[in-house]
């Protein structure tokens, strides 16, 4: 069988790291899946490296963030390199929507204010070398507004 005809597969397990404090990610860490364990009255800050062609990161919340002041910022120090959409849904059915940015943001904030962000919420980040493209889903308890669940900020 030729190489072209073979199906692609992941031959090894994902590299996983648990984050409990602020983190600056290095370029060599591309491909990591980060498990975020944070429920303190603060905002945990995660800094992405400069955009690099093919770089990829996934962030998964593994603990309900029940503290009204608990949140996570995922961003980059270069202005305007984040683009994409992160959806949110309130599990009691009272709210669903998305926050979108087309290139002016430096960070996306998950959680903070009024509603519990639930375990299983995630954001994926992929780079083309110029920008970071984000997509994800944030699961919340009832209450709050869209900006309480997920927000892009310049």
C-alpha positions in Angstrom: 0.0 0.0 0.0 1.4 3.4 -0.9 1.9 6.0 1.8 -0.7 8.2 0.3 -3.4 5.6 0.7 -2.7 5.0 4.4 -5.1 6.8 6.7 -3.7 9.2 9.2 -3.8 8.3 12.9 -2.5 9.6 16.2 0.3 7.2 17.0 0.8 8.4 20.6 -1.1 9.9 23.4 -1.7 13.6 23.7 0.7 15.6 25.8 -1.2 16.9 28.8 -0.3 19.5 31.4 -2.5 20.7 34.3 -2.5 24.5 34.9 -3.2 25.9 38.4 -1.4 29.2 38.1 -0.5 31.8 35.4 1.3 30.3 32.5 3.4 31.7 29.6 3.5 29.1 26.9 6.7 28.6 24.9 6.8 28.0 21.1 8.1 24.4 21.6 5.0 23.4 23.6 2.8 23.3 20.5 0.4 20.4 20.5 -0.2 20.5 24.2 -3.6 20.0 25.8 -3.9 22.1 29.0 -6.2 21.0 31.7 -7.2 24.1 33.7 -7.9 23.5 37.4 -8.9 26.9 38.8 -11.6 28.0 41.2 -10.1 30.9 43.1 -11.3 34.4 43.4 -8.9 35.6 40.6 -8.3 35.5 36.9 -5.7 32.9 35.8 -3.7 34.3 32.9 -2.4 32.1 30.0 -0.1 33.8 27.4 0.1 32.2 24.0 3.5 32.4 22.1 3.7 34.6 19.0 1.8 33.1 16.1 3.6 30.3 14.4 2.4 28.4 11.3 0.8 25.2 12.5 0.9 25.8 16.2 -2.0 24.3 18.2 -3.2 24.4 21.8 -6.3 23.1 23.5 -7.5 24.4 26.9 -10.1 22.4 28.9 -11.7 23.5 32.2 -11.6 20.5 34.5 -13.1 22.0 37.7 -16.3 24.0 38.0 -15.4 27.6 38.5 -18.1 28.4 41.0 -16.4 31.4 42.6 -18.0 34.6 41.1 -14.5 36.1 40.6 -12.9 33.0 39.0 -11.9 33.3 35.4 -9.3 32.4 32.7 -7.7 34.8 30.2 -6.1 33.3 27.1 -4.2 35.8 25.1 -1.2 37.1 23.3 0.9 40.1 23.9 0.6 41.2 20.2 -2.5 43.3 19.7 -5.1 42.1 17.2 -3.9 38.5 16.5 -6.9 36.7 18.0 -9.8 35.8 15.7 -12.7 33.4 16.0 -15.8 32.5 17.8 -16.4 31.0 21.3 -20.0 29.8 22.0 -21.6 29.6 25.4 -24.7 27.8 26.6 -26.5 27.9 30.0 -27.4 24.3 30.9 -30.8 25.4 32.3 -31.8 26.5 28.8 -32.1 30.2 29.5 -29.3 31.4 27.4 -27.1 30.4 24.4 -25.0 32.5 22.1 -21.5 33.3 20.9 -18.8 35.9 21.2 -16.8 36.6 18.1 -13.8 38.7 17.2 -12.4 39.4 13.8 -8.9 40.6 14.7 -8.9 43.4 17.3 -8.6 41.3 20.5 -5.6 40.4 22.5 -7.4 38.0 24.9 -10.5 36.0 25.4 -11.9 35.7 29.0 -13.8 32.7 30.2 -15.9 33.0 33.3 -15.9 35.8 35.9 -19.1 37.2 37.2 -22.5 35.9 38.0 -22.4 32.3 36.7 -20.5 29.1 37.3 -18.3 28.0 34.3 -18.6 24.2 34.2 -16.0 21.5 33.8 -15.8 20.4 30.1 -15.7 24.0 28.7 -12.9 24.3 26.2 -11.1 26.6 23.8 -8.9 25.5 20.9 -6.2 27.8 19.4 -4.7 27.3 15.9 -2.2 29.6 14.2 -1.4 30.2 10.5 1.8 32.1 11.4 0.1 35.5 11.4 -3.0 35.1 13.7 -4.4 32.8 16.4 -7.8 31.4 15.4 -10.0 30.3 18.3 -13.1 28.2 18.6 -14.7 26.7 21.7 -17.7 26.1 23.9 -18.2 27.4 27.4 -20.8 25.6 29.5 -22.4 27.6 32.3 -24.9 27.4 35.1 -27.8 29.8 34.8 -27.5 33.5 35.2 -25.4 36.4 33.9 -25.0 37.8 30.5 -22.9 36.8 27.4 -20.0 38.9 28.6 -20.1 37.1 32.0 -19.5 33.8 30.3 -17.0 34.6 27.5 -15.6 37.9 26.1 -12.9 39.0 23.6 -11.0 42.1 24.8 -8.6 44.4 23.1 
